[in-house]
Amino acid sequence: IKAMANKGGVCGINFCPVFVTDEDYTKCDYMEHSKLENIVRHVMHLYNVGGSDFVAIGTDFDGIG
């Protein structure tokens, strides 16, 4: 995260449950809805490590159920 942020990169938050849950991704149902607290936790981690200019919304709604 720091290396990407230091180079001016941006990271989008993917809303797919597989990417924002602590559960084993092999057991995660792709049709589940992501929980807001998981999305917020990821946003805050990226913000705290990479800074405010690093975080973007990249929902991937076109690639998930």
C-alpha positions as CSV (number, residue, x, y, z in Angstrom):
1,I,0.0,0.0,0.0
2,K,2.7,2.5,1.0
3,A,4.8,1.7,-2.2
4,M,1.8,2.3,-4.4
5,A,0.7,5.4,-2.6
6,N,4.2,6.9,-2.7
7,K,4.2,6.5,-6.5
8,G,0.9,8.3,-6.8
9,G,-1.2,5.2,-7.2
10,V,-4.8,4.7,-6.3
11,C,-6.6,1.7,-4.8
12,G,-10.3,1.1,-5.3
13,I,-12.4,-0.7,-2.7
14,N,-14.0,-3.8,-4.2
15,F,-17.4,-4.5,-2.6
16,C,-17.4,-8.3,-3.4
17,P,-17.7,-10.2,0.0
18,V,-14.7,-12.4,-0.9
19,F,-12.4,-9.3,-0.8
20,V,-13.8,-7.6,2.3
21,T,-14.6,-10.4,4.7
22,D,-12.5,-12.3,7.3
23,E,-14.2,-15.5,6.3
24,D,-12.4,-18.2,4.4
25,Y,-12.8,-17.1,0.8
26,T,-13.4,-20.6,-0.5
27,K,-16.5,-20.8,1.7
28,C,-17.8,-17.3,0.9
29,D,-21.0,-17.2,-1.1
30,Y,-20.6,-14.9,-4.1
31,M,-24.3,-14.0,-3.8
32,E,-23.9,-12.7,-0.2
33,H,-24.1,-9.0,0.4
34,S,-21.0,-7.2,1.7
35,K,-21.4,-5.9,5.2
36,L,-20.9,-2.1,5.6
37,E,-18.5,-2.6,8.6
38,N,-16.2,-4.7,6.5
39,I,-16.1,-2.2,3.6
40,V,-15.5,0.7,6.1
41,R,-12.7,-1.3,7.8
42,H,-10.9,-1.7,4.4
43,V,-11.4,1.9,3.5
44,M,-10.0,3.0,6.8
45,H,-7.0,0.7,6.5
46,L,-6.1,2.0,3.1
47,Y,-6.7,5.6,4.3
48,N,-4.5,5.1,7.4
49,V,-1.6,3.4,5.5
50,G,-1.8,5.1,2.1
51,G,-3.5,8.4,2.8
52,S,-6.6,10.2,1.6
53,D,-5.5,10.5,-2.0
54,F,-4.9,6.7,-2.3
55,V,-8.5,5.5,-1.6
56,A,-11.1,5.2,-4.3
57,I,-14.4,3.5,-4.8
58,G,-14.1,0.7,-7.3
59,T,-17.1,-1.4,-6.5
60,D,-16.8,-4.0,-9.2
61,F,-20.6,-4.1,-9.5
62,D,-20.2,-5.3,-13.1
63,G,-18.4,-8.4,-12.0
64,I,-20.2,-9.7,-8.9
65,G,-23.7,-11.0,-8.2
